[in-house]
C-alpha cells in the first residue's frame, strides 16, 4: 500500500511512549470488564466536546476509535457541510445529495495538484487522485494505480468516478508541450465525453438512485513517460439488459429512451415514428424528469467521439424500434396448432418496429410466434404459446440492446485508446454497481452483490489481513485486530466443488425445463453446512437467503435458471443478420456474435462469463497499487443534508471502516523491500553530512537480505541523526519506533518517515545536480575560451594572408599603371615632337589657297594670317605653333560638331599667354599647335582622368592630359 491519506498522523495511536491505540487486544491488558468501563468513560469524555468533533480530518486522530466516536465525527462534519474524511488508508465520502458550489472547480483541482503536500489540505477526492498520480510520477512499485470506488447504490460512486476522470483529464493535460497540446486536448475531451454516452445507455433511475449504474466499468487512463494523458480504455461488466424489457416497480428504463422522448425534435419524432402523446409499455415513469434526461449532451458527446449523423440515426432508429416492439401483445389462439394472434393495434406497432429495424414485418412476426426445431437434418416449425411469444419478444429486445451497448463500448475504445507503444503506465478507475437489496431479487442482484463481495474481499485480503500477517512475519510486535472476513460468503457463491454458481450452471446445462422448487431443494441439500445461506421453510415462494457482508438478501429462484441460460433463438439472429440497417447488420454478422449462435452457447452461462470477467478485474487490481474510496449514503430517501445514524452505522460496520482506522493508526502503511530501498535511498548514506563510521559499497544485485539488512539499518541511522528530529525518531533495536521498522526483508515506514527520506534524497540530488551543472558549465566555459582563442589565431592568420595578397595585387597593379603611363607619356611626347615646327616658317611661307571643299568642311581664320588655314580634327592631342604673344581668332564655317567641343583656355607659357577664341562656343580646347608650312591642325582629346583640369589656374602647376604642350621653336 502506498496510500497517503492514512499516513499523515499515524503517530496518533502511539501516544505515551509509542504504545498502540486503545481498543487493541494485548497480552498485558487488564480484564475485559475494567477495559470496557475505561473505554466507555473515554468515549463519553471524547464526545463531551462536540464543538470540536468536526475538526477531525483523519479518523485515526480519534481516541478511542469506536463505531460511536467515528459516527459522531462524521455526523458533525456532515452538519457543517464537510463531506470528505480520511479513515486510515481509505477516504470516506458522504453524499450531500445536492450540488456544492466550488467543491470540484478547476481552481480547486489546480490547488491540490500544485500543492507540495496535498495531505496538508482538507480531505478531498482530489487528494486520492493526486497521490495516485504522484506515485506514477515517482515510479514507486507497482507503478500502475487503481482507484476503487465502492459503496451502496446511491452513495455517489458514479459522481465520484466522474470527478476523478475530470481531474486526470485536467492535470494530465496541463502540459506546456506545444507539439502535443492539440492532441492532449482532443484526448481529454474524448475521454470525458465517453461518460455521458455510457451513462445514457448503461444507467437508469432506480428506487435508491436517480443515476444508478446498471453495469460495471473499469476505466484505464493511459499515461506516457511524461505522465501526460494519451488515451483510455473501458472494460464493462454485466449490463443489466433485462431492464430493457422488464422494469422493476416504480423504476425506469435506461436513460437514453427518456432522452429521446423528451429531447427529440419534431422531425426526429417523425423519423422514429414517436408522435407526441404516444405511450410505450417499456417506458414507465415517463412523466418524471431528472437531471440525466439531457439528450443534447449525449448527441454532443457522440459527435466529439466521431459518431457521425448517419450512424446516430441508425442507433436511434434501433432504439425506437425496440420501444415499438414493447407495445406488441399476443393473445392465445383457439387452435393450438396455429400461432398466437396479434390484434390490429399490435400489428401496427409490429409494422413500425419492422420498419425501424429494417427487417421484413412478416418474417419478424413469424420469428416471434413460431419457433424452429431441428430433428436431425430436418427443421420443424412449432407455434409458440402466449408466454413463449412474450419471452421471444423480450429476448429479441435484450439481445439487440446488449449487442448495441457492446458496439458502443468497442467504438469508444477505438476512439480514445492509444497505441501500446505510446503509453507505459495507467491509472484505473473502478466504478461498479453498489450493493443492492430489493423486495424481489434475482440473478442480476446476486451477480451485483457477488461483485461487491469480491471487492470487499480484495480490501480485506490486501489491507486488513495481508498487512497484519506481514507485520508478524517480518518481526513487528503486533496484536491482531479482529475484522469481518467474508471469505465464507464467497465460498458459498463461487466456491468449488459445490456452490450456488456451480449448482446454477449445472442446472442450466440440463436439457430440460427448470423447476424452482426442485432447485431450492437441491441448494438446501448441497449447501446446508454453510452458515451464510438460509431458507424460510414457511415461504410459498422458492428462495434462499445469503448473509452478505452488508446484510442479508433474499433471492427469488423463479426464473433464475432461465436468466442464467440466456438463450437466443437462432432464427432471431438470422433475421437480424438480414437487416437493411447497416449497423444492425454489422453487429450481428460479427464473428463474436456468430459464435453466440453455435452449440457452445449452452455451455457459457451468464454467471460463468461474469465470474471470468470479474476474476480478470481482480488480477488487474492485485498488480496495481489500490486506493480506496468508501462512499456512504447518509439516508435511504436521498434527501439533501439529512444524516440518519442507523443507515450510516450499518455501512460503516459492513465495509470495515473502524478496523481500517485501527490498523492504519498503529501500522506502517508503506513497505519497501531492502533491495528497492537501497537502490532509491542508498545515496543518502553516501552523500549525507551525517555519514556512518564504516560505509562500504554493497552489491545491490544481491538477493541476500542478511547482507542488505545491516546496510539498511546504517542508512536509517544516518537519516535519523538529524538533530531537528525528535527522540521518537531514534532507531534502537531494543525499542519500538513509531515511524520506521526494519523487518526481515522489508522496511516499514509511515508517511512522515517517507516524506523525510524523500526530502533528504531531493536535497542530495539537488546538490549533485548543482555540482554536475558547475562542472558542465566550467567545461563549457573552458571549451568556449579555447575555441575563441583558436578562432582569434585563425582570423589573424587569414587577415595577414589577405592583406599580403592585397598588397601584392596593389603592387602589381601600380607597376602596370606606371608602365602604361610611361609608355603613354613617351607616345604623346613623340607625337608632339613630330607635329611641332618652327613658328618662323609659318610667317615666311606662303599660305596656299584653299579650295572650296576644304572651306566648306571647316576652316580657321587666324588674325596674323590673311588667308584661312585648314583645320583638321585629330583623335590625339592638338598642337598649335605660337608666337611670343598673339591672339588667335578661330572662325568655324562648316565644322560645327568638332568646334563645339573646343573651349578657350588661359594657357601659361614661358613667353606669355595665348588666347584661343571661337565665335560660337566657349568650350575647352586641349591644345593648339601650328605647323610651320602654313597649315594649322587642331587636335581634340578627352582626358582619361575623371577630374582632369580643363581650365587650370595660372598660379598653380598644370598637370594632367589637358596641359598645353608648348615647346620653344624659335
Secondary structure, DSSP 4 states (H G I P E B T S, - for coil): ---STT-TTGGGG-HHHHPPPTT---TTPPPHHHHHHHHHHHHHHHHH-GGGGGG-SBGGG-SS--HHHHHHHHHHHHHTT--EEEETTEEEEE--SS--TTTT-HHHHHHHHS-S-GGGS---HHHHHHHHHHHHHHTPSS--EEEEEEEBTTSSHHHHHHHHHHHHHHHTT----STTHHHHHHHHHHHHHHHHHHHHHHEE--SS-TTEESSEEEEEEEE-TT--EEEEEEEEE---GGGGT-PPTT---BHHHHHHHHH--HHHHHHHT--TT---TT-TTTT---TT--HHHHHHHHHHHT--HHHHHHHHHHHHHHHHHHT---B--SSTTSPPB--HHHHHHHHHHHHHHTS-HHHHHHHHHEEEEEETTEEEEEEPPHHHHHHHHHHHHHHHHHHHHHHHHHHHHHHHPPPGGG--EEEEEEE-PPB---SS--HHHHHHHHHHHHHHHHHIIIIIIHHHHHHHHTT----PPP----HHHHHHHH-SSS-HHHHHHHHHHSSS---HHHHHHHHHHHSTT-TTEE--TT-SS-EEEEEETTEEEEEE-TTHHHHHH----HHHHHHHHT-S-HHHHHHHTSHHHHHTTSGGGGGS-HHHHHHHHHHHHHHHHHTSEEEEEEEE-S-TT--TT---HHHHHHHHHHHTHHHHHHHHHHS--EEEEHHHHHHHHHHHHHH-SS--SS-----TT---HHHHHHHHHHHHHHHHT-TTS-GGG---TTS--SSEEE-SSEEEE-HHHHHHHHHHHHHHHHHHHHHHHHHHHHHHHHHHHHHHHHHHHHHHHHHHHHHHHHHHHHHHHHHHHHHHHHHHHHHHHHHHHHH---HHHHHHSPPPPPPHHHHHH-EE--TT-SS-EE--EESS-------SS-EEEE--SS-HHHHTT----EE--TT--EEEEESS------EEEE-TTS-EEEE----SSTT--SS--TTS---STT--------
